[in-house]
Amino acid sequence: MKAETKFDVEYLPSEDEPFMNPRQLDYFRRKLLAWKASILAENKGTIEHMQEGTRNIPDIADRASEETDRALELRTRDRQRKVVSKIDAALRRIEEGTYGYCEETGEPISLKRLDARPIATLSLEAQERHERKERVHRDD
């Protein structure tokens, strides 16, 4: 039984097996949940740090530096909040049976891409097209 658990921990999705089979879905679900837990734990630490750090600093330069640090922490938390939202959306796609498929083409997203970015919603090709279009419109 212990060897089976160890095998599951070391499991990596493979192109040789059916795409988005239950084992792959479980792998990505666990990966997403671990990422989310890590972000939430980090956010909790940030909130505690910011609550502790509230103090009256008489030196204007030190106060400005602290306010800059807080603003950076808040921007980081906002970015992480958006990632958590994308993680939740990916978890919903797993439950709905649409996880791992490109939202634009319906084709499977490569396992390597999903392993590197489990919240991906577009295949690499569709993502590149999207970015090229964005660049063209931004240059106008």
N, C-alpha and C positions, 0 to 999 in steps of 0.2 A: 504493500500500500504506500509506503514512504517513497519508494522509487517512482511510483506513478505521479505523486505530487511533485517530485523533483523534475520529472519529465515535463509536466505542465508548466512549471516556472520557466524552463528553458525552451519551451515551444516557440517556434517562429513560423508564421504563415509561409506557405510555399506555393509556388506556381504549379506544382505537381498535383495539388489537391483541388477539389471543386471550389470555385470562388465563393466567398462569403458563406462557407459551411458553418455549422454551429460552433466548431472549435475556433475558427477565425473570428467569428462574431464575439465570442467570449473573450478572446485575446484582446480585441480592440476595445470592448466594453471595459475590461479591467484596466487597460492602458489609459483610457479616458478618465475613468473614475480616480485612478491614482494621481493623474495630472491635476484634476479638479481639487482633490484633497490637498495636494501640495500648495496650490494657489491659495486656497481658503485658509490654510494654516499660516502661510506667509502674510496674508492680509490681516489675520487676527494679530499677528506680531506687530505689524505696522500700526494698527489702531492702538494697541497697548502702548507702543513707543510714543505715538503722537500724544496720547493722553498724559503720559508721564512727563513728556517734554514740554508741556505747557508751563511756561514760567516767564517772569518779567526780566528781560535782559536789558540792562541800562545802556550798554554800548550799542550805538546805532548800526555800526558795521556788523557786529555779531548778530544783532536782531535781524538785519537784512539777510545775512547768510542763512540763519535758521529758517526764515520765511521762504527763502529760495529752496532749501532742502525739503521743507514741507510741501511746497507746490510740486516739486519733482515727485515726491512720494505719492501725492494725490493723483498726479497724471499717470503714474505707474499703476496705481490701484484701479484707475478708470480703464486703462488698457487691459488689465487682468480681468476686470469685470466683463469686458467684451469677450475675452477668450473663454471665460466660464459660460457665457451665453452660447458661444459657438460649440463648446463641449456638450452642453445640454441639448442643443439642436442635433449634434451627432448621435448622442445617446437615443434621442427620439427616432432618428433615422434607423438605428439598429433595431429598435422595437417595431418599426413600421416595415422593415424589410427592404429599405431603399439605401442603406448605408453601403458605401463603397462604389456607388455608381455615379457617374458624372451627371450633374443637374442639367447640363446643356445638351449632351449627346446621348445620355443613357448608357454609354459604354462603361465597362469596369475601369475604375481608377487603379493604377498599378499598386501592388502590395508594397513595393519599396516607397512609393510616395505616401501611402497611408501610414506606413510605419514611421516615416519621418515627420509627417504632418497629419495626425489622425483626424483633424477637423476639416480636412480638404473636402471640397464639394465639387471640384472640377478636375478633370484629367489634366495631365501636364500640358497636353496640346491645347486644350480649351483654355487653360489658365494663361498660356503664352499668347493666344489670340486675344484674350481679354486685356492683357497688359499692353499689347501692341495697339489695340484700339484706344485704350486710355491714354497712351503716350501721344498718339496722333491728335486726339481731341484736346489734350492739355497744351500741345504746341500751337494750336490754332488761336 
